[in-house]
Structures are given as structure tokens and as C-alpha cells.
Amino acid sequence: MFAPDFALHLTWTCYGNWLPGDARGYVSNTLQNDRTYREKENVPQSAYTADNPDTLERSRRLMEDSPVRLTAKQSRIVVDTLIQAAAKRGWHIGRAAVMSNHVHVVIWNCPNNGPDVRRVLKGVTQAALSDHHGSSRRWWTAGGSDRYKNDSEAVHAALEYVMNQEWKLAEIVDMKPCVPDE
């Protein structure tokens, strides 16, 4: 697959499934013993923070809705909406993977601004999922991860990483939906 010299590798989680403090690692502020917060580190090569029970418990208490686990049908809505949003803006999704609890997108021909691009993609999929659900609810956790890939080798590695995700419900390959059992 073609890999450009610049892309964004965006990741976000479904609401309530991968909370700050999780033992698997997270990119969020961390509650410290003195009740202050250590700022998140979301820069290339920075280690993930992991396993902070106080932060995890506080995160659970602050939840305003039940956790989201996407279904196969909902994952198809996400894939279709991501493709439509990217096409409308002239962006290109080289690869995306939708799992029951999180989403990865490798995208190029977009602004060099991960938070803004991620905000657009999360916003349009949030609206589409709520429309399908018949009422508004929180589908995504606030924030996410923005990884800037600044050469074709790094872009190719991100594409491979997303391609090799386990438990995919649906994916995008070169702006085309790939949904198992369809």
C-alpha cells in the first residue's frame, strides 16, 4: 500500500471502557497522592502511564453514562461515517480499525492538527451513532491519542499496526469499508 510522507495515527476509546488509571496504560492526567494531577504526556516516544488505582476509581465515579461496547452494526455505522467525513473534506483514510472498545485511524491529506482532525471524526460518528440509537448519548471518551507520522516508513508502520489489530468488528482499507460477514 502507498504510504505518504505525513499522516496522523489517531486513536480514541469508547466511553467507559479504557478509563484513566487502567492497568493496560492510558494517556490522561493522573491523580497523585497530594490530590493534584500530573499532566498527560501525549508526545511521540513518551511512555504510557499505567495502573493507578486512585485515578481509575475516580474515573469510575465521574462516569455519567453506562460504558459503550460497539456492536457489529454500530461498527459499520462508524466505518461508513468516517469514510463520508473524510471524502467530504478531501482527506484520505489509509487504514482504520473499529473494535468494540476503541478505534484507530491512519489518515492523510488532512490538516497537520491531530486534535482538530480527531474532533471532527469523533463528532460525526457520535452524531451518526446517536441518530441510529434514537437518542443522544456519549459514545466516546473525551480526548484520545494523536501520533504524527512524518515519513513514509513511520506511516507504513502505523498502517501495519492498525491492519494487525485483533478483534476488529470493521475496518477501512484505502477509503473502502471492510466488514466481516457482509
PyMOL commands that set and color helices and strands:
alter all, ss='L'
color gray80, all
select helices_A, chain A and resi 53-62+72-89+114-133+152-163
alter helices_A, ss='H'
color red, helices_A
select strands_A, chain A and resi 7-13+30-31+37-38+92-98+102-108+145-149+170-173+176-178
alter strands_A, ss='S'
color yellow, strands_A
deselect
rebuild
show_as cartoon
